[in-house]
């Protein structure tokens, strides 16, 4: 019997290398309860695990006293009880660990150990689930009352409104639950009070902006409170001489540029239409101009955010650079609402260029087009945009917009500067194009003509939906070192063209970032799995080339399963430590960014 028991103990010790402390304790106690029922253990075993109202110290002292008495009693009957005596030190050690766990404060709604079955969790390596499961508990009535006092009429319990906020329009990801309530704060003070109340009741919150993100960032798998920031869209201060602006997070980048245009300034990032500044910070987005102006992390001077306890932190001064302490600004940018709710952003601005030229040309293959993009960057030309569209995407543009563009892989350039400089750049690129089998090189200087050309690129996703009405889109986003761009696009095109699904390629070719729009019938599970297969192929191809699973879309729930391969467990554990320090109750956009299998 002793050998059998010790074998089981050794098994559980081995299992502990793969399981959390809670899982180990639960598994051990389940086995122990079976052993007790079959072996008729002593009174000590019947009572030693049911006490939970004393401190760990008193429990240990009490159990030590019982241990001494049990050993004395059992010394006269060693044949029947010796196995129990040998097991007692192990039992006490595990029991002590269990009691220590019991002394920890109760987990929040989002940290429940029964959140979802391990094998079906979104974010676990190689998972193919797209419906994010969660642990739902009704929001306490006391919290609803507190939110009404804070927001007055700027909140809703309406099902249709909650459903709308729980399902992003252009994201194929879904969640099993939707928010219980949606609030619309008008000030930083209201956001602070909302977050403080949610933290007190341990209710999850999900920040919400333009809802243009496509990786499930705004899903509410645990229900809770959705904080819609769209009413906070004021320009708080414009410093023309310093070329910066202070804004609230709900303002869109397109609205902001309309406001800045009369001052001869603009904000250079240009993601999808409808994106708001707060969401752009949260996902660390960029766009077609990133090749010249950088991403969101390069264009935010400082920001203010409400932390999980309701405290408001300002991350830096308004100076263009600083070496004072930790860079909290960059910590918040790309955190996807898991560390705080952004309430104010100070942005770096740029002068509107004196002159610009937009050029377009065609190629027989996407590799030729990618090679020209790389050659143009290596030539030293300071292009502001280099965009690549494959022949399928050009066809979608023609069908959706009534255009008659040549349906071949296409490159679009933008050159900015003085009139003479932009024309010189155009001629240099035209020569590079001719050396790489390019054709139909055209360029435009008229403002309206340039606007029409870029409208084609900006509305590429909508053109795809027009080509396949009723279909959903899985939009990939990977990025590789520039020298690998032609290779990964060529490999991806081979696989995409061989698939039964309709797929288009769009790339920010100047910085090695490319997207694929994979269209599939949401009612056809086989098509969904095929889309997932294509996505997996491109991500793993990018990672094999020292690239990333997401260049600008962010992680959300959709890309979590790739992070361990890309970043390593140690990196993710560090992220989780930061998350636990700033959000101990786990209320800030739970289930996003950090894979669920990463444990401290």
N, C-alpha and C positions, 0 to 999 in steps of 0.2 A: 504493500500500500504506500509506504514511504517513497519508494522509487517512482511509483506512478505520480504521486503528488509533486515530487521534486521535478519530474519531467515536465509536468504542466507549468510549474513555476518558471523553469528555464524557457519554455515556449513563450510565456508571457513577457519575459525579459527580452527575448528576441523581437517579439511583436512591438515592444516599446520603442524600438528604433524607428518605427514607421508611423506610430500613432501619437496623438496628443495625450497629455496627462489625463484628461478627462476620459478619453476613450480607453486608456489602459485601466483606469480604475473601474470603469463600468464593466469592461470585459472580465476583469479579475473577480469582481464581486458576483457577476452572473455565474461564473464557474463555481465560486465558493458556495453560493446558495445551493447549487445542485449537490455539491459534496456534503454539505451539512444535512440535507434531506435524506441522503442515502446512508450516511454513516452515523446518524444520531449523535451529534456532537454534544459537548458539555454545555452547561448553562452559560459559560463564558462566551462561547460562539453565538449563542442565541441573543446575547445582549450587547456584545461589544461594539456592534456597528450601528446601533439605533440611537445612540445619544448624540445630540448635535447642539445642545443649548449651553454647553460649557466652553471655556476657552481651550485652545490646543494644549496649553500647559497642564490644566487640570485633567484633561482627558488622558494625557500621557502618564501623569502620576497615578491616576486611578487604574489605568490598564497595567502599569508596571506592578502595582500592588496585587492585582488579580493574577498576573503572570506568576509572581512568587508563590502565591497560595496554590495555584493550579499545579505548579511543578511539585510542591510538597505532597499534595493529595495524590497526584499521579505516580509518585515514586513507589507506592505499594501495589500498583497495577500497571506496570510498565508495558506489558504485552499488549494491553488493550488501548492504552492512551499515548504510547511513546511517539507515534506519528504526529499527534496533535502538539505535543511538547516541542518537537523539532520544527514544526511549522510556525509556532507562535511568533518568533522574532520577525519572520517574513510578513506575517499577517499584520503585526503591529506597525511595521514600516509602511505598508500600503495603507493601513487605516489612518496613520498619521498624515499621509499625503492627502487622503480623502478629506480629513477634517480641515486641513489647510485650505483645500479648495472650497469647502463649505464656508470658511470664514471670509472669503472674498465677497465683495459686494455683488448683488444680483446682476446678471448680464442685461444689457439693453435689449430692446426688441430685435435689433439687427444683429446681435451677437449670440443668438440662441444656438446651443449645440445641435439642435434638431432642425437647423435652417433648411437643409435639404439633404437628400441622399448623396453620399460622397461621389458615387459613380456618375450621377447625373448633373453635377454642379457645373454651371457656366464658369469657364475660366480654368478648370482642371485641364492638365495637359491632354491634348488630343481629343477633347470633348467635341461633340458635334451638335449639342443641344443649342437651340436658339431661343427657347422660352425660358426666361430666367425665373427660377423658383424662389420662394421666399417664405419667411416665417411671419405670418400675419396675426396681429392682435388689434382689436378695435382701439381707436384713439379714445382716451379717457374723456368723458363729458366735461371734466374740469378744464381740460386743455382747450376744448372748443369754446367754452365760456371766456377763457383768457384771451384767445385769439380774436373773438368778437370785440372785446374791450380794446384791444390794440388796433385792429384794422377797421373797425366799424363796418361799413358796407363793402369794403374792399376784400371780400372773401366769399367763397362759394362752396356749398356742399352738393351742388347739382351734379347728377351722374354724368350727363353728356360732357360737361365742362371738365370733370375729373378724368373721364375716359380720353378726351382730347389731349390733356396734359400727360397722360400716361402712355401714349402711343405716338412717338415721333413720326412725322408725316412721311419722310423719305428714308426711314430706317427699317430694314426688314426684321430687326430684333423686336421681341415682344417679352412681356413679363406676365406672370400669373396674377398679379394684383395691380391696382391703380391707386393713385393717392386718395386718401380719405377726405382731404380738404385742400383747397387751393387758396392761397392768400396772395394779395397784391400790395406789398408795402410801398409807401411813397417816400420814405426817408430811411437814412441809416439807423436812426434811433428806433424806428419800428422794426427793422430787420433784427437789431440787437435784442429787442424784447421778445420777438417771435422765437428766435433761436434759444434764448435763455429759458423760455417756457417749455420748448420741446426737449431741451436737455434735462430739465427738472423731471419731466414725465418719461424720459428715455424713449421718445418717439422719433423715428427717422425723419430727416428732411432731405429734399432734393431741390437744388437751385435750378431755375428754368429761365432761359433767355429767348433767343430767336427760334429755338427748336430745329435748327438746320443740321445739327450733328447727326451722324449716321451710324455710330457704334454703340447705341443704347445708353448714352450718358444720362438721359433724363428719365429713364425707366424707374418705377417705384415698386420693386418686387416685394417689399415689406409693407406696402401702404404708407401711411404717415402723411406728412405735410409737404406739399409742393409750394415752393416760394417763387412765384412768377415776378421777375424783376422788371418787366416791361414798362411799368409806370415811372420808374426811376430813369429818366432819359434826358436829363438837363445837361447843358454845357455850363459848368460851374465857373470856369475861368479860362480865358484865352490870353496867352502871353506871346504876342506877335514877334517881339524882338528876341525872345528866348526860343521861339519856334516850338512851343509846347502848349498843350491844352489839358484841362482837368475836366473829366466828364463822369457822369453816372453810368452804371454798367448796362442799362437798358437801351441806350442809344445805339442805333445801327451804324455800321461803318459808312454806308452809302448816305445816310442822313447827315452824318458828321462831315463828310466831304462836301455836301451841298452847303452846309453852314460855313465851311472854311474857304470855299472858292473865292468869295469877294476879297479875301485878304491875301490871295495869291499863294495859299498854303493847301496841303492835302495830307491825309494820313495814308501811307503807302500800301498797307496790307489790303488784299482784295480777295477774300474767300467767297463762298457762295452768297448770292443775294439773300438778304434777310438776316444775316448773321449780326449779332450784337457784340459790343465791345467786351462785356463781361464773359460771355460764352467763348469769345475768341481768346481771352486770357486763360480761361479754364482748360481749353483744349490745346493751347500753345499752337494756334493755327498759323497759316501763312497765306499762300496764294501764288499767283503767277509773277508778282513783283518781288518775291523773296530772293530771287537770284541777284538782285541789285541791292535791296533794302533790308534783307534779313527777315526773320520770322517774328512772331509776337514777343518773344523774350528779348529781342534786340530793340524793340520799339516802345517798351514800357519803362518809364523812368521810376515810378513808384506806384503803389496802390494801397488802398485801405480794405481791410477784410474783417468780418465778424467771425470770431472763433467759436468753438462749440459751447463755451460757457457764457457766450454773449459779449465777451470783451472785444473791443474794437482795437485793431493794431494797424499802424501806418508803417509800411515796410522800409521807407527811405525818405531822404529829402528830395528837393527838386533839382539838385545839381546833376549835371550830365554824367558824372562819374563819381564814385566814392569807394573808399577802402575801409569804411567804418563797419566792422562786424560782419555777421553772417548775411548772405544775400537772400533775405527773406522774400524779396520781390520775385526772384526766379524760382524760389521754392513754391510760391503760390501759383505761378504761371505753369499750367500743365497739370495742376493737382486735381482738376475736374470736380471741384466742389467737395473733395474728401477731407480738406483741411480747414476750409472756411468759406464764407459767402462774401464775394467781392462786392464792395459798395461804392468804390471810387477809384478811378484810374487816371494817372497823369501820363500822357502819350507824347512821344517825340514826333514832330511834324517835319515835312519836307516842302521846299519851294516847288510850285508847279513848273515843270520844265518849259524852257523858252520855246523849244521846237521838238517835234517828234515825227518819226516816220514808222509806219507799219508795213512790213513786207511779208509776202506769202510765196511758197514754192512747193513743188510736188516731187515725189521720189518713187522709184519702182518698188522699194521695200522699206519697212520700218527701220531696218538696220542702217540703211543708207541715210535715212533722216536723222537717226540718233547719232551716227558718225559725224554728220555736219554740225549738230548741236555741240558735240564735244570739241570739234575742231574750232568752232567759233569762239568758245570759251577759252581755249588754249591760245588763240590768237591775241588775246589781251583786249579785245573789244569789250567795252562796258555796256553790254546790252541790258535792257531793263526787263525784257521778257523773251523767253524762248519756249514756245508751246508746240507740242506734237499731237496730231490727231491721226489715227489710222484710217484706212479706207472705209471701214464700217461706220465709224463715227461721222465721217464726211457725208456718207450716204444718209445717215439719220438727219444731219443738218439740212441736207437738200430736201428730204421729204417733209420735215417739220416747218421749214421756212420758205419753201418754194424757190430754193436756190438752184443753180446749175453749176456747182463747183466740180472740178475734175475729181472723180472718186478714186484717189490714190493717197498713200500716206503723205501728210502735209505738215510743213513747219510754218509757224507764225513767229515773226520777230518784231520787237519794238526797239527803236534806237532813240535816245533822247540827248539833248544838249543844244548847242547852237545849230543854226541851219546848216552851216558849212560842215560842222563836225558830224551831224547825223547823216548827211549825204555821203561823206567819206566812208563812214561805217557801213552804209548800205552797199556801196560798191565793193568793199572788201569782202563782205559776206556773199555777195552775188558771185564773186570769183570762187570762193570756197564751195558754194553750191554747185557750180559748173564742173568742179573737179570731182564731185561725188555723185555723178549721174542725176543731178537735179534738173528740173525743167519748170517752165511756166512761172519764172520769177517775176512777180509784180509787186509794186509798192504804192502806198497811198499817203498823201500829205494833207489832204482836205479833212478838216475836223469831223464832218459828218460821215465821210467814207471810212475813216479810222474807227469811229464809234460803231459803225455797222459791222466791221470786221471783228472787233472784239466782242460784240454782242453774240456772234456765232459761237465763240469759245465759252462765254459766260453761261449760255443757255444750253450747253451740250447735254446735260443730264435730262432736261425737259424734252429735248429732241429725241433722246433714247426712249423715254416713256411714250412719246407720240408714235414711235415706230412699233411699239408693242403694247397697245392699250390693255389695261387690266393686269399687266405683269408687275412684279416687284423687282427691285434692283438690289443686288449685293455689290457695293462699290468698294473695291479694294484700294489700298493705299500703302505702297511700299517705297522705300528709298534706298539707294545704293551709292557707294562712291562713284563719282562721275565716270571714271574709266570703265566701270562695269555696266553702264546704262545700256549700251547697244546689245551686250550679251544677254542681259536679263529680259529686255523687251523682245529680242529675237526668240529666245527659248519660250517665253510666255505666249507669244503669237502662235507658235507651232501648236502648243497645247490648246489654246483657245480656239483656233481655227478647226481643230480636230473634234471639238466638242459639239454636241447637238444643240447647245444653248447659243443664244444671240449675245455676243460679247463685243464691246468696243474698248479701244485703248486711248487714253488721254494722258499726256505727260507734261510736267513742268521740267522740260528736258535740260534746262540750264543748271539745275541743281540735283539731278539724278532721281527725281521723285516722279513716279507715274501711278496712274489709276487705271483700273479696269471696271467698267460697268457691265455686270453679268445679269442679264434679264431672265427671269424664270416665272413660271406659273405658280402662285402661292398654294394652289389646291393640289399640286402634283408633288408629292414628297420625293420622288426620284429626281425631279428637276432641282429641288432644293439641295439634295445631297450632292448632285453634280456641281452645283454652284459652290458648295462648301469645299468640294475636292479641288476645284480650280483655284479658289482662294488660298487653300492650304499649300498648293504647289507654288504659287507665286511668293507667298510669305517665306516658305522654307528655302526657296531659291535665293531670295534676297538675304536671308540670314547666312546662307552659305557663302555669300560674297561680302561678308562683313557689313551688311546693311541693316535696316530696321524694319519691323513689321508695320510701322506707321510713321510716315514722314510729317503728316500734318492733321490727320483726322482724329488722333487720340486713341485711347485704349477703351474706355467705357467698359462694356461687358464683352464686346466682340473680339477684342485682341488680347484679353488677359491670358488665354491659354498659350500664347507664344512668348510671354515675357520671361519665363524662367530660362528658356533656351537662349534668348537674346541677352538678358542682363545677368543671369546667375542668381542662385538662391541667396547668397550673401547680400547682394544689392537689394533684393526684394525684402529680406528681413530688416534691413536698415530702413527702408520705406515704412515697413509696418511698425517699427519702433517709433518713428516720427509720428505716424498716424495715431498710435496708442497714447503718446505723450500729449498731443494736442486735442485728441478726441477720445477720451477714455471710455465714454459710453457708446462709442461707435454709431453716433446718430448722423454723421455728415456723409450724405450720399452713399449709403452702405452698399456693398456688393459690386463696387466699381474699382477699376485700376489695379488693385492688389489681388492676385489670385487667391482663392479661398484655401488652397492647400498649404499656403505658406504660414508657418506657425512660429511663434517666438519660443 
